[in-house]
Amino acid sequence: MVDEGTDDGARSDGDAASVAAVVLVGLGVIGQVHLRIIAEHSALDVAGVVDPSPAARARVRSAGHAAYDNVDSVIRAVDDGRLTAPDLYVVATPTSTHVHLAERLLRTTTADVLSEKPLTDDPASLEALVSHPDAGRRLRVVNHFAFSPEVEWAVQLVRDRGWGAPSSVMSVFNDPYVVKTDGERATYVSSWTDSGPNQLGLLARFVTGCAVEGHAAAADGSRSATRVAFDTGSGVLTSNWHTGDSSKQTSLRWTDGAELWLDHTSMTAVAVEDRTPVAHLGHDGTVDRKSAHYRAMYRTLVDDPTHPLLSLGFARESARLLRQAHERRSPASPSWESWPAARA
């Protein structure tokens, strides 16, 4: 196995050319999901994993993968001929590092780059990427919620029934991060920066012309409420870390009374037409949410790599909307309240 730039376990030139060699950068919670899904995909092969933690690298080595302490070690291994140049780098590091790593990999390698979302919430910091001549072709961004099974089902149902675009949207995302340490929460930046891209990504499957009309957030970034407008209507997006469980739902409504209720946590859905339920989505319970999301995202990446929701263009649009929220603060915030769990 390879650790900190040594030779053992490097990918050889004899591997099948039809399989893309992938180096994963970051083995945190989401990085582990990436690793599992990449390893099981027939068109992808784990060529190496980068993480500064010796314990994380030990786990990687025990699973039979090459391990490196930093990106420099990977680049040196490629330059020295100890590692075949990867076809793809996957960046699954803390949010604040995404742009820097993506820009560096575009500049110093010839591989494609897939970055976790958001690429950034600062449009100005994207300029170094946008100016790179190959950025539009080589750089993609994970928008896994847009490819979730219940979202794909809903997109097809709306198309089949000819509903068009909705007039009203309510999307509520809750994550149990309030009990995390300050350092752990800092990797997500804020609830809006973490959940907003997911909500904007799935919203883009149903509406066009999205803009932020108003935004309110708790001082510590743990909650937010955002008013959006789009070509056919308006909506509210909320994000919240003050909870003990993950829970995420989106409701879409049409002027003629049609409605969709998407439960992203359970990956189920209900469609209503003329006040009558017309379709219900369930599943066999054998796949967890993150696996389902990332399998669908990687399937899209392999089969349709130019999909607009994976593109740098959509990353720029997401960054614009994330920043727009900070610039369009609502004059009054909701009353941020909590019930005392100790009394439950």
PATOR-196480 format. One record per residue (C-alpha): residue number from 1; x, y, z. Coordinates in steps of 0.001 Angstrom, whole numbers, plus 500000, padded with zeros to 6 digits. Each point is the difference from the previous one (the first is absolute). Last residue first. Layout:
N
SITE  NUM  X  Y  Z
...
END
This chain:
344
SITE  344  460447  515398  526710
SITE  343  500816  502554  502670
SITE  342  503769  499915  499395
SITE  341  499327  500648  496306
SITE  340  498991  503562  500801
SITE  339  498222  501348  496900
SITE  338  501959  502247  497706
SITE  337  499232  503410  498443
SITE  336  501400  502266  497296
SITE  335  497285  502651  499564
SITE  334  500212  500658  496287
SITE  333  502346  502769  498936
SITE  332  499014  503551  499098
SITE  331  501591  502337  497452
SITE  330  500699  497025  497719
SITE  329  503620  499772  498910
SITE  328  500474  500372  496277
SITE  327  503781  500056  499685
SITE  326  500538  496796  501964
SITE  325  497353  498246  497878
SITE  324  501606  501299  496819
SITE  323  503210  498250  501024
SITE  322  498295  496595  500043
SITE  321  498169  500917  496800
SITE  320  503177  500978  498148
SITE  319  501858  496952  501307
SITE  318  497190  497780  498732
SITE  317  500132  501669  496561
SITE  316  503776  499555  499862
SITE  315  499633  496330  500943
SITE  314  497336  499710  497274
SITE  313  502481  501255  497418
SITE  312  502750  497792  501377
SITE  311  497802  497076  499050
SITE  310  498522  497096  501941
SITE  309  496457  501351  499734
SITE  308  500514  500609  496273
SITE  307  500637  496309  499200
SITE  306  503212  499953  497935
SITE  305  501240  496787  501620
SITE  304  496914  498035  498894
SITE  303  500673  496273  500505
SITE  302  502945  500145  502401
SITE  301  498991  503130  501917
SITE  300  496336  498977  499935
SITE  299  500820  496613  501522
SITE  298  502221  501794  502502
SITE  297  497080  502223  501067
SITE  296  497547  497103  500177
SITE  295  502387  497939  502108
SITE  294  500622  503077  502135
SITE  293  496347  500590  500791
SITE  292  499104  496347  500620
SITE  291  503044  499486  502227
SITE  290  499189  503152  501957
SITE  289  496386  498985  500519
SITE  288  500505  496418  501155
SITE  287  499176  497097  497685
SITE  286  498146  496787  500924
SITE  285  496676  501548  500972
SITE  284  498020  498553  497108
SITE  283  498834  503344  498641
SITE  282  497036  502379  500190
SITE  281  498324  502430  497631
SITE  280  496296  500861  500065
SITE  279  497882  501124  497072
SITE  278  496548  501523  499360
SITE  277  499003  501296  503422
SITE  276  496782  502007  499495
SITE  275  499577  503704  500776
SITE  274  499655  500680  496233
SITE  273  503458  498475  499505
SITE  272  502266  498821  502815
SITE  271  503449  498393  499694
SITE  270  501679  498316  502963
SITE  269  503709  499331  500500
SITE  268  502574  497733  501630
SITE  267  503772  500246  500345
SITE  266  499753  499559  503804
SITE  265  502066  503102  500752
SITE  264  499075  501757  496763
SITE  263  496278  499957  500764
SITE  262  498492  501543  496882
SITE  261  496427  501279  500074
SITE  260  498677  500911  496556
SITE  259  496883  502052  499382
SITE  258  497445  500654  497275
SITE  257  497396  502618  500890
SITE  256  499759  501824  496666
SITE  255  502488  502666  501116
SITE  254  502706  497400  500576
SITE  253  501657  498985  503262
SITE  252  503401  498632  500945
SITE  251  500815  498711  503495
SITE  250  503545  499103  501022
SITE  249  501118  497929  502969
SITE  248  503182  499374  501974
SITE  247  500394  498451  503450
SITE  246  503263  499089  501728
SITE  245  499572  499372  503699
SITE  244  500760  501679  503336
SITE  243  499095  503493  498887
SITE  242  501324  503548  500096
SITE  241  502086  499845  496792
SITE  240  497466  501756  497765
SITE  239  499520  500962  496362
SITE  238  496937  501662  498495
SITE  237  499072  500640  496365
SITE  236  496865  502000  499195
SITE  235  498384  500295  496590
SITE  234  498870  502111  497087
SITE  233  498210  499825  496672
SITE  232  500288  499152  496324
SITE  231  503304  501612  498994
SITE  230  501628  499617  503390
SITE  229  499962  501825  503316
SITE  228  501794  498988  503166
SITE  227  499476  500794  503686
SITE  226  502675  498595  502303
SITE  225  499746  498882  503623
SITE  224  503167  499098  501868
SITE  223  501217  498104  503025
SITE  222  503365  499034  501536
SITE  221  501939  502929  498585
SITE  220  501046  501255  503445
SITE  219  498101  503267  499634
SITE  218  496847  498225  498848
SITE  217  499188  500613  496363
SITE  216  497500  502010  497979
SITE  215  499885  500263  496224
SITE  214  497877  501934  497534
SITE  213  499165  500077  496286
SITE  212  502490  497391  498782
SITE  211  499754  499248  496274
SITE  210  499025  496936  497948
SITE  209  499385  500401  496273
SITE  208  498906  496448  499288
SITE  207  497945  497408  501877
SITE  206  499625  496222  500485
SITE  205  503420  498308  499881
SITE  204  501601  503277  501107
SITE  203  498217  499638  503354
SITE  202  502000  496817  500631
SITE  201  503253  501884  499569
SITE  200  498875  503094  501915
SITE  199  499007  497863  502973
SITE  198  503276  498093  499979
SITE  197  501995  503212  499539
SITE  196  498147  501593  502939
SITE  195  500636  497131  502416
SITE  194  503678  500543  500854
SITE  193  500397  503723  499321
SITE  192  496617  500661  501623
SITE  191  500750  497862  503087
SITE  190  503317  501763  500406
SITE  189  503721  499438  499281
SITE  188  499628  496167  499682
SITE  187  503602  499405  501181
SITE  186  499365  502559  502758
SITE  185  497414  497699  501546
SITE  184  502700  497463  500887
SITE  183  502261  502659  501504
SITE  182  497183  501492  502064
SITE  181  499247  496534  501361
SITE  180  496945  498095  498824
SITE  179  496826  499968  502093
SITE  178  498290  502615  497800
SITE  177  500746  497856  496941
SITE  176  496869  497864  499884
SITE  175  498998  501012  496433
SITE  174  496667  501513  498911
SITE  173  498987  501044  496471
SITE  172  496594  501508  499210
SITE  171  499042  500810  496404
SITE  170  496749  501845  499244
SITE  169  499232  500662  496347
SITE  168  497179  501874  498255
SITE  167  498967  500597  496388
SITE  166  501215  496699  498578
SITE  165  501401  499557  496472
SITE  164  498153  497914  497415
SITE  163  497325  497553  501111
SITE  162  500074  497933  496813
SITE  161  499179  496739  501749
SITE  160  502972  498139  498529
SITE  159  502439  502880  500577
SITE  158  498889  500584  503586
SITE  157  500239  496245  500645
SITE  156  503483  499829  498459
SITE  155  501322  502847  502139
SITE  154  498359  498462  503072
SITE  153  501663  496636  499460
SITE  152  503411  501632  499531
SITE  151  499420  501996  503201
SITE  150  498922  496884  501928
SITE  149  503085  498131  498783
SITE  148  502474  502784  500914
SITE  147  501686  501529  496946
SITE  146  499629  503691  500922
SITE  145  500945  499115  503566
SITE  144  503474  498937  498843
SITE  143  501173  503329  498676
SITE  142  503700  499077  499828
SITE  141  501980  502507  497943
SITE  140  501794  499506  496694
SITE  139  503287  501307  498628
SITE  138  501693  498680  496848
SITE  137  498060  501457  497066
SITE  136  499031  503390  501399
SITE  135  503343  500332  501737
SITE  134  502125  499269  496934
SITE  133  501107  503568  499136
SITE  132  500384  501052  503657
SITE  131  498349  503415  500299
SITE  130  496940  498504  501667
SITE  129  502136  498419  502686
SITE  128  501888  503157  500937
SITE  127  496690  501902  499831
SITE  126  498256  497684  502445
SITE  125  501165  501988  503024
SITE  124  497838  502910  498858
SITE  123  496833  497874  500082
SITE  122  500397  499354  503757
SITE  121  497849  497173  501365
SITE  120  502542  497450  498798
SITE  119  500184  496653  498202
SITE  118  496951  499196  502041
SITE  117  499923  497127  499607
SITE  116  502600  497272  499822
SITE  115  502463  500374  497172
SITE  114  500498  497740  496987
SITE  113  503236  500709  498127
SITE  112  501089  498664  496602
SITE  111  503650  499074  499655
SITE  110  502748  501866  498133
SITE  109  501809  501042  503165
SITE  108  501669  503116  501435
SITE  107  497595  502807  499063
SITE  106  496690  498161  500190
SITE  105  501120  498344  503226
SITE  104  501000  503341  501500
SITE  103  496749  501693  499043
SITE  102  497934  497143  501446
SITE  101  502032  499973  503208
SITE  100  499672  503741  500548
SITE  99  496304  500052  499120
SITE  98  499086  497118  502294
SITE  97  502006  500956  503105
SITE  96  497338  502046  501846
SITE  95  497473  497194  499558
SITE  94  501968  497425  501998
SITE  93  501420  497179  497822
SITE  92  498268  497635  497593
SITE  91  501891  500863  496801
SITE  90  499795  497160  497471
SITE  89  502950  499840  497600
SITE  88  499367  498293  496671
SITE  87  501990  498317  497242
SITE  86  502912  499273  502290
SITE  85  503564  500019  498615
SITE  84  501455  496525  500446
SITE  83  501876  499872  503285
SITE  82  503660  499260  500687
SITE  81  501082  501805  496825
SITE  80  501918  502646  501922
SITE  79  497683  502794  498795
SITE  78  496942  497967  500988
SITE  77  501388  499228  503449
SITE  76  501007  503643  500394
SITE  75  496450  501103  499148
SITE  74  498559  497574  502533
SITE  73  502377  501121  502746
SITE  72  499203  503650  499253
SITE  71  496285  499224  500438
SITE  70  500535  499138  503652
SITE  69  500550  497129  502442
SITE  68  499645  497250  497413
SITE  67  498334  496587  500194
SITE  66  499822  497229  497399
SITE  65  496977  497756  500390
SITE  64  499764  496434  501323
SITE  63  497326  500498  502643
SITE  62  502654  499846  502735
SITE  61  501865  502772  498171
SITE  60  496949  502268  500085
SITE  59  499445  499355  503701
SITE  58  503661  500818  500687
SITE  57  499657  503194  497969
SITE  56  497087  501095  502174
SITE  55  501994  499275  503169
SITE  54  503010  501920  498667
SITE  53  497725  503028  499390
SITE  52  501188  502371  497267
SITE  51  497731  498373  497383
SITE  50  500521  499092  496353
SITE  49  498572  496816  498466
SITE  48  501381  498073  497059
SITE  47  499288  498316  496680
SITE  46  496422  499126  500952
SITE  45  498532  498610  496785
SITE  44  496950  501182  498076
SITE  43  497953  498502  497146
SITE  42  498721  497021  502014
SITE  41  498868  502170  502906
SITE  40  500396  498268  503382
SITE  39  503234  501715  501017
SITE  38  498731  503424  498899
SITE  37  496884  499583  502162
SITE  36  501924  498998  503129
SITE  35  502666  502665  499598
SITE  34  497465  502757  499356
SITE  33  498056  499042  503126
SITE  32  503249  500012  501997
SITE  31  500771  503457  498658
SITE  30  496611  501163  501229
SITE  29  500840  499206  503643
SITE  28  503656  500999  499698
SITE  27  502456  498297  497672
SITE  26  501338  502890  497940
SITE  25  501515  500018  496506
SITE  24  498843  496971  498007
SITE  23  502220  498965  497111
SITE  22  498089  498310  497189
SITE  21  501248  497830  497137
SITE  20  497323  499759  497309
SITE  19  499376  496471  498684
SITE  18  500038  499518  496235
SITE  17  503797  499954  499945
SITE  16  500042  496803  502023
SITE  15  502772  499910  502573
SITE  14  503455  498981  498765
SITE  13  501544  503406  500573
SITE  12  500136  499340  503717
SITE  11  498194  501738  502870
SITE  10  502275  500595  502972
SITE  9  499820  497540  502889
SITE  8  503462  500521  501419
SITE  7  501991  502910  498580
SITE  6  500330  502498  502845
SITE  5  498459  503489  499831
SITE  4  498549  500334  503481
SITE  3  498576  496482  499997
SITE  2  499733  497685  497019
SITE  1  498936  496382  500564
END
